[in-house]
């Protein structure tokens, strides 16, 4: 009984020692946390600071884990006593447990403080006109927002030359577009200016419709014949196409000339032939290609 009692006591001591080790062991962890500024935001506008900074924590394992999970502390830079200009300030914290050691990365940041300015600017719509399909025309683009409010440092706002809604027009667009567009402030060199724009997006409508057009028959002509005795029969299921152009271009056109290269045809072959707007002196076609069956006659 005495020996058994000794063994049980020894076992209990080992377990207690293990628990104590777990409670007092240290742990290191790195967190990425938001950075806040203490500043008179009604008077000043601050640029140059990062949205987040890293904090390296070290301390009791359980305490580090809890702190990482809850993040119930604040990381900030105090600018309250600073005026207009560029400044280097250190990162501070509020709310960390005193048993934790910490280090910020970066430890200091450089900020630029400028007088705050708010203005209204008319909104223009910008898009790539080259993405509108040949033979189609874009109407006047309209946005549900006529003007936007811009807030920022006075020197940045003074750089602004235009405020545009950048509408994304897909390549070869043939139908009207209604889409959200990002609003940007641009300087004289079309570079984006670092300001806050409200609203940040606008709903833009761009009507796209066919231009002047008329429907004409296609006229197939074999090209690439090297022997006077060669002849080919050309057929297509597409008999007529819609042609787009100016009124003068369309007036003088009675058919669409389609040149078909027959030089590589030994017997029978079907080719996809792009309709040539330069050959016919027009802006474009719908469809812009046809399938032609080429049959060698001799």
Secondary structure, DSSP 8 states (H G I E B T S, - for coil): -HHHHHHHHHHHHHHHHHHHHHHH-EEEEEEEEE-EEES-TTTEEEES--SEEEEEEEEEHHHHHHHHHH--SEEEEE-TT--SEEEEEE-EEES--TT-EEEEESSEEEEEEEEEEEEEEE-EEE--GGGB-TTEEE---EES-SEEEEEEEHHHHTT--EEEEE----TTB-S-EEEEEEEEEE-TTS-B---EEESSEEEEEE-EEE-SEEEEEEEEEEE---STT--EEEE-S--EEEEE--HHHHHT-SEEEEEEE-TT-SSEEEEEEE--HHHHTSSEEESSEEEEEEEE--
